[in-house]
């Protein structure tokens, strides 16, 4: 039987990321018992102390054991932490050495959504890959530059450390763990019971691109602003260099350092974000939108659009444009 420790952190926390894992793993136990099989999981809500933690001023979570009294566990679930991440990390520092020691003893760790910040605070993600909510990627990269963040992934799995993408995508990581610890059969059964799409692969369709501007390189800020105000043009890196009177090598190096994107990637992201908004709100066809954002090559536009959204332009329009959805139905 796997012992699962669901953390009850201090500060602002997404209560659903505590209740959800408890609900799912308890559900799997119920399924197994009804099949005449032994339960697979032993569950505990683990806190720094036994004191209940109140969230949103309304709901409370009650730890049934402390980290001091949890000598050995098999899986640690790290819920999403909200608010100021540095403050919440400080409030929960006592979890850090315990998680590190449990990992060294063989425990696995799984962070849900922005729980990745608390996981990264252990140092165990150094040089490894992870994901988190797309809206928090800039803050994460700023706080943990030595971690390889992949912002479009739903799940990462590396050396017994798991992370999940934003918001309700944590259910996909939980189902992934159910399949790993029990069977595909149990994961599918749970997904059908809870009505969750079990095999979602990317959070790309949900990402709203907002360029990283919390840096102090004024010339790069100017470059970003120029790109964003001229996205409908067929910009090139050389044109931008001439506009700003910056050498290409210097621009590329400084731009990547400041924004975590190459200049070309940034141009593409800005154009695709504009295209997404047009598909969502207008009745323009693919060619019209493509031209509006500065593309002349249909194949190139479709490839770049799919690269950043995980969907073709027409599939994206059909999913998110209300009028087009009505026509389709």
Secondary structure, 3 states (H helix, E strand, C coil): CEEEEEECCCCCECCHHHHHHHHHHHHHHHHHHHCCCCCCEEEEEEECCCCCEEECCCEEECCCEECCCCCCCCEEEECCECCCHHHHHHHCHHHHHHHHHHHHCCCEEEECHHHHHHHHCCCCCCCCEECCCHHHHHHHHHHCCCCEECCCECEEEECCEEEECCHHHHHHHHHHHHHHHCCHHHHHHHHHHHCCCCCCCECHHHCCCCCCCCCCCHHHHHHHHHHHHCCCCCCCHHHHHHHHCCCHHHHHHHHHHHHCCCHHHHHHHHHHHHHHHHHHHCCCCHHHHHHHCCCCCHHHHHHHHHHHHCCCHHHHHHHHCHHHHHHHC
